[in-house]
């Protein structure tokens, strides 16, 4: 079931068109990613989505909400540049936000891993802890939908991965998530589907693997065989389109479940593929092919 439908969304600031007829839908229970470079219109799109900005034209339908009060009850938002007073303690921030909804914060501190930091000032939290608190504040109203904007920007690799695990837990609790990001790895790890946005327009919408398949569904295997074998046993496989050698290394190009087919065929000949590497197109390649430039 669709919980969000955006149709021909358009937003202009003076002569600059930030969002140009953007359309997409989000299904209940999925993590939907909005992926694009800085300045592509991602944040303006979700600000219109969450009622923080009025679009110049277009329609936005969100789970039957027909005004801002009803939208507030079903949607939680974590903004890209949200800040709190440095002397506000973690528990105070949660209680304050919970009071806006007539609720209590319940077990949110435990859910986001901040129980031991409940009495810590916001200004003393690490970057990853601040983002965990931002997620808790977005969830404190018990929303059906959470919008998370550039959640892991500025975090170190471990804090980023910890935050990814938390996002997956939130989705497993039944919350639909709209995730704005410019990190390819983050989009591939978390998102069920993605809208690629560039210069205010949706370039393509699909699953991460579907977007990659739009530009290149081939894979390449590189390995060193443990012994001699006839390349014809690999060329005979339906998954294989090409076999070549580069010094001691064999390169096999193909589609489908190529690694499984190749390793089985080699095993039948008593050959082990050592130093095996699998190469295939990435989301970065897809973005480059679809927009003509890399995602910086």
Secondary structure, 3 states (H helix, E strand, C coil): CEEEEEEEEEEEECCEEEEEEEEEEEECCCEEEEECCCCCCHHHHHHHHCCCCCCCEEEEEECCECCHHHHHHHEEEECCCCCCCCCCEHHHHHHHHHHHCCCCCCCHHHHCCCHHHCCCEHHHCCHHHHHHHHHHHHHCCCCCEEEEECCCCCCCHHHHHHHHHHHHHHHHCCCEEEEEECCHHHHHHHCCEEEEEECCEEEEEECHHHHHHHHCCCEEEEEEECCCCCCHHHHCCCCEEEEEEECCEEEEEECCCHHHHHHHHHHHCCCCEEEEEEEECCHHHHHHHHHCCCCC
